[in-house]
């Protein structure tokens, strides 16, 4: 996705990024490490974590898998 593209983060995306930041802190995972785990640039991931861009469903799935979240389905 080109720089600056994408929807701005809304209320739910901001709550999600806050939860992800907390989980990353608890696990000792940096933004750079998360980016490497999910195959995206550090800049792209940092934009999410600063609430500068909304997450896509694919982003959420990649992050959840990388950080060990389990699906309830």
GITALIN-V372724 format. One record per backbone hydrogen bond with DSSP energy under -1.0 kcal/mol. NH is the residue of the N-H (numbers start at 1). CO is the residue of the C=O. Records with the same first field share a line. If there is no record, write none. Layout:
BEGIN
NH = CO ; CO
END
This chain:
BEGIN
5 = 2
14 = 10
15 = 11
16 = 12
17 = 13
18 = 14
19 = 15
20 = 16
21 = 17
22 = 18
23 = 19
24 = 20
25 = 21
26 = 22
27 = 23
29 = 24
34 = 30
35 = 31
36 = 32
37 = 33
38 = 34
40 = 35
45 = 41
46 = 42
47 = 43
48 = 44
49 = 45
50 = 46
51 = 48
52 = 47
54 = 7
60 = 56
61 = 57
62 = 58
63 = 59
64 = 60
65 = 61
66 = 62
67 = 63
69 = 64
END
